[in-house]
Amino acid sequence: MADLENRDAFFGGRRFDVEQALDMFAYSYVHFPAAGLYDVQSLGKFAKTLKDCHIYFIGFLPRVSVLNSKQDGSVVSIELGFLTERRWVSWDFPTGYRLKELDGLWFVEGEDGQRYAPTEEQILLRLREQHGPLQFDVKYIGQSYGREGSRSALDRLISHETLQKIALRPAPSGHVLTLLLVEVHPANQVLTILNPYAEEEDSDGSRIQAGLEKLYGTSERERIALYEAAMIRYFRPEYNIEFKDSFPSTRLKLLQDCYDKDFSAVVAEFCFDEIPFVLKSESVQAAAYHIVKHSLHTASDRRMFFSNDAAGR
């Protein structure tokens, strides 16, 4: 009986024996304090990745300060302060490395005189590994694409009105306004479900062929728009007032083209093992992985998903 219930829960109510879902996932990322948006020199080292980042998250991340340091044998530790917490994180160095301080800055020096100091990213990753991740509170999600991908998220953020409005408001105590720029994987990916219990059978393979056409016929610009809107509907960020309950299709004709492709579902993934924090919002609990699935099995579901018909619901 339990197996039958599980079968019905998974396959039940599906009309066709072949259904496809468009799957999009974040591929790479760059994050930095919003105050560093105009620091061209610092951002220069991320230039290659930033060029392909068309999605951006604006939010608040706890401010982390280095308070102290110590060495015990080969283990060097630094004390971090954030919010009301104080935590030590440590690294094990080879014999001969010594902790030193110069003008209030700590570093480790080898016997050859080479100096090592962890980057902010390395410190946050070590904090996550040894004590758990910080939480990035998502307040706004947007995208910028331009003509044939010529406009990146960074280009958009430099003159972003909503970012400026958020920046003018006091940040939550102990937090810093932070930007997370994301690249959506450039290749199309379609998930196919074969349902032996469906109402209608694909006897001539036409639905499988249609899935392949969708796979190769969905443009990068469409994927960017779909990924943005799926994440907005999932996180429901505070400042995405206009798109809170629906896709932004009223202003984007390309989403109508996606509607016409008749996907059974849209999946958007944010899953990174090495990112030093986890995402959350007022509507979504903090988690390491966020896999957003919007089912579009009925015409009504699709209308809600691709239009403003769902506003206020």
C-alpha positions in Angstrom: 0.0 0.0 0.0 2.8 2.4 0.9 4.5 1.7 -2.5 1.3 2.4 -4.3 0.9 5.7 -2.5 4.5 6.7 -3.3 3.9 5.8 -6.9 0.7 7.9 -7.1 2.4 10.8 -5.3 5.2 10.8 -7.9 3.4 9.9 -11.2 -0.2 10.7 -10.4 -2.0 13.4 -12.2 0.5 13.6 -15.1 -1.2 13.5 -18.5 1.7 12.5 -20.8 4.1 9.6 -20.5 7.1 11.8 -21.5 7.5 15.2 -19.8 10.5 17.6 -19.7 11.7 20.1 -17.2 14.2 22.8 -18.0 17.1 22.7 -15.5 19.3 25.7 -14.8 22.1 25.9 -12.3 24.5 28.5 -10.9 28.0 27.7 -12.3 30.3 30.2 -10.7 30.1 33.3 -8.5 31.8 36.4 -7.1 30.9 38.2 -3.9 32.2 41.4 -2.3 30.9 44.2 -0.1 28.7 46.7 -1.9 31.2 49.4 -0.9 33.8 47.8 -3.2 31.6 48.1 -6.3 33.7 51.0 -7.7 37.1 49.5 -6.6 38.3 48.6 -10.2 41.6 47.4 -9.0 40.3 44.9 -6.5 37.6 43.6 -8.9 40.1 43.2 -11.7 41.2 39.8 -10.5 37.6 38.6 -11.0 37.2 40.1 -14.5 36.9 36.9 -16.4 34.2 35.5 -14.1 32.3 38.8 -13.7 32.0 39.1 -17.5 29.7 36.0 -17.5 27.7 36.8 -14.3 24.3 38.0 -15.3 22.4 37.3 -12.1 22.9 39.3 -8.9 21.8 38.9 -5.3 21.8 41.9 -3.0 21.7 41.2 0.7 23.3 41.5 4.2 26.2 39.4 5.5 27.5 39.5 9.1 30.6 41.7 9.4 33.7 39.6 10.4 36.6 41.2 12.3 40.0 39.7 13.2 40.5 40.2 16.9 43.6 38.3 17.9 46.0 35.6 16.9 48.2 33.0 18.5 50.6 30.1 17.7 50.8 26.7 19.5 53.5 24.6 17.9 52.7 24.3 14.2 49.1 25.5 14.6 48.4 29.2 14.0 45.0 30.5 15.1 43.1 33.8 14.6 40.1 34.9 16.7 37.2 36.2 14.7 34.3 38.4 15.9 30.9 38.6 14.3 27.5 39.6 15.6 27.7 38.4 19.3 30.1 35.5 18.5 33.8 35.1 19.0 35.4 32.1 17.3 38.9 30.8 16.8 39.9 29.3 13.4 43.2 27.6 12.9 45.7 26.4 10.2 48.5 23.8 10.6 51.8 25.1 9.1 55.0 23.2 8.3 57.9 23.3 10.8 59.8 26.6 10.8 56.8 28.9 10.1 56.3 31.7 12.7 53.4 34.0 13.5 54.4 37.6 13.4 52.8 41.0 13.7 53.6 44.3 12.0 51.6 47.5 12.4 48.7 45.6 13.8 48.6 43.1 10.9 49.3 39.4 11.6 51.0 37.1 9.1 53.0 33.8 9.1 56.6 33.9 7.9 58.5 31.0 6.6 62.3 30.3 7.0 62.8 31.7 3.6 61.2 35.0 4.5 58.0 34.4 2.5 54.9 35.8 4.2 51.4 34.3 4.2 48.2 35.9 5.3 44.8 34.3 4.6 42.4 36.2 2.3 38.9 37.2 3.5 37.5 34.3 1.4 39.9 31.8 3.0 39.0 33.1 6.5 35.3 32.7 5.9 35.7 29.3 4.4 37.7 28.2 7.4 35.0 29.6 9.7 32.4 27.6 7.8 34.5 24.4 8.0 35.2 24.6 11.7 32.1 26.3 13.1 29.4 26.6 10.5 28.6 29.1 7.7 27.5 32.7 7.9 24.0 33.5 6.6 23.5 35.8 3.6 20.1 37.4 3.9 18.7 37.9 0.4 17.0 41.3 -0.1 16.9 41.7 -3.9 17.5 39.5 -7.0 18.0 40.9 -10.5 19.6 40.2 -13.8 21.3 42.0 -16.7 22.0 40.5 -20.1 22.0 43.2 -22.8 22.5 42.3 -26.5 24.0 38.8 -26.9 25.2 38.9 -23.3 27.1 42.1 -23.6 25.8 43.6 -20.3 26.9 41.9 -17.1 25.4 42.1 -13.6 28.3 44.3 -12.6 27.4 46.8 -15.4 23.9 47.0 -14.1 24.8 47.4 -10.4 27.0 50.4 -11.0 23.9 52.5 -11.6 21.3 50.4 -9.8 18.6 52.5 -8.1 17.4 49.8 -5.8 20.9 49.1 -4.6 21.3 52.8 -3.9 18.0 52.8 -2.0 19.1 49.8 0.1 22.5 51.3 0.7 21.0 54.6 2.1 19.0 52.7 4.7 20.8 51.6 7.9 22.2 48.1 7.7 21.1 45.6 10.4 23.4 45.8 13.4 26.7 43.9 12.7 26.0 43.4 9.0 27.4 44.7 5.8 25.6 45.2 2.5 27.0 42.5 0.1 26.7 41.7 -3.6 26.7 38.1 -4.9 27.0 37.8 -8.7 26.2 34.5 -10.3 26.9 32.9 -13.6 24.2 30.5 -14.9 25.6 27.5 -16.6 25.9 28.3 -20.3 24.7 24.8 -21.6 21.0 23.8 -21.8 19.9 20.9 -19.7 16.5 19.2 -19.8 15.3 16.6 -17.3 13.0 13.9 -18.9 10.5 11.8 -16.9 9.0 8.6 -18.4 5.7 7.9 -16.8 4.2 4.4 -17.4 1.0 5.5 -15.6 0.2 8.6 -17.7 -3.1 9.2 -19.4 -1.6 9.5 -22.9 1.2 7.6 -24.6 3.8 9.1 -26.8 3.5 6.4 -29.5 5.4 8.3 -32.2 8.2 9.9 -30.2 7.0 13.4 -30.8 7.2 14.5 -27.2 10.8 13.3 -26.9 11.6 15.2 -30.1 9.8 18.3 -28.7 12.0 18.0 -25.6 15.2 18.0 -27.8 13.9 21.0 -29.6 13.3 22.8 -26.4 16.8 21.8 -25.2 18.5 23.4 -28.1 16.0 26.1 -28.8 16.1 27.8 -25.4 18.5 30.7 -25.6 20.9 31.9 -22.9 18.9 35.1 -22.5 15.7 33.0 -21.8 17.6 30.9 -19.2 18.8 34.0 -17.5 15.3 35.4 -17.3 13.8 32.1 -16.1 16.5 31.6 -13.5 16.0 35.1 -12.1 12.3 34.9 -11.9 12.3 31.4 -10.4 14.7 32.6 -7.6 12.5 35.7 -7.0 9.4 33.5 -6.6 11.3 31.2 -4.3 13.1 33.7 -2.0 10.4 36.4 -2.2 13.0 39.1 -1.4 11.8 42.2 0.4 12.8 44.6 -2.3 11.5 42.6 -5.3 8.1 44.3 -4.8 7.1 44.1 -8.5 7.9 40.5 -9.0 7.1 39.1 -5.6 4.3 36.8 -6.6 4.8 36.3 -10.3 7.1 36.1 -13.2 8.1 39.5 -14.7 6.7 38.5 -18.1 4.7 41.6 -18.5 7.9 43.4 -19.5 9.8 40.5 -21.1 8.5 39.2 -24.4 11.1 36.4 -24.3 9.2 34.8 -21.4 6.2 34.4 -23.6 8.4 32.4 -25.9 9.3 30.2 -23.0 5.6 29.8 -22.2 5.0 28.6 -25.8 7.7 25.9 -25.3 5.3 24.2 -22.9 7.8 22.9 -20.3 6.3 20.6 -17.7 8.5 22.2 -15.0 11.3 24.7 -14.5 14.2 23.9 -12.1 16.7 26.5 -10.9 19.6 25.4 -8.6 22.0 27.3 -6.3 24.4 24.6 -5.0 28.0 25.4 -4.2 30.2 23.3 -1.9 32.9 26.0 -1.5 30.9 29.2 -0.9 31.6 30.5 2.6 28.0 31.3 3.5 24.4 30.0 3.0 21.5 31.9 1.5 18.2 32.7 3.3 15.4 35.2 3.2 12.3 36.1 5.2 10.5 33.3 3.4 13.2 30.7 3.1 15.3 29.1 5.8 19.1 29.1 5.6 20.4 26.1 3.6 23.6 25.0 1.8 21.6 24.1 -1.3 18.6 25.7 -2.8 16.8 23.7 -5.6 13.8 25.5 -6.9 11.2 23.5 -8.8 8.1 25.0 -10.3 5.7 22.5 -11.7 3.8 23.6 -14.8 1.6 20.6 -15.5 -1.6 22.5 -16.3 -2.4 25.5 -18.4 -3.5 27.3 -15.3 -0.1 26.6 -13.6 1.7 27.9 -16.6 -0.4 31.1 -16.7 0.3 31.7 -13.0 4.0 31.1 -13.6 4.5 33.2 -16.7 2.2 36.1 -16.0 1.0 38.5 -13.2 -2.2 36.4 -12.8 -0.7 35.1 -9.5 -0.2 38.6 -8.0 -1.5 38.8 -4.5 -2.2 35.1 -4.1 
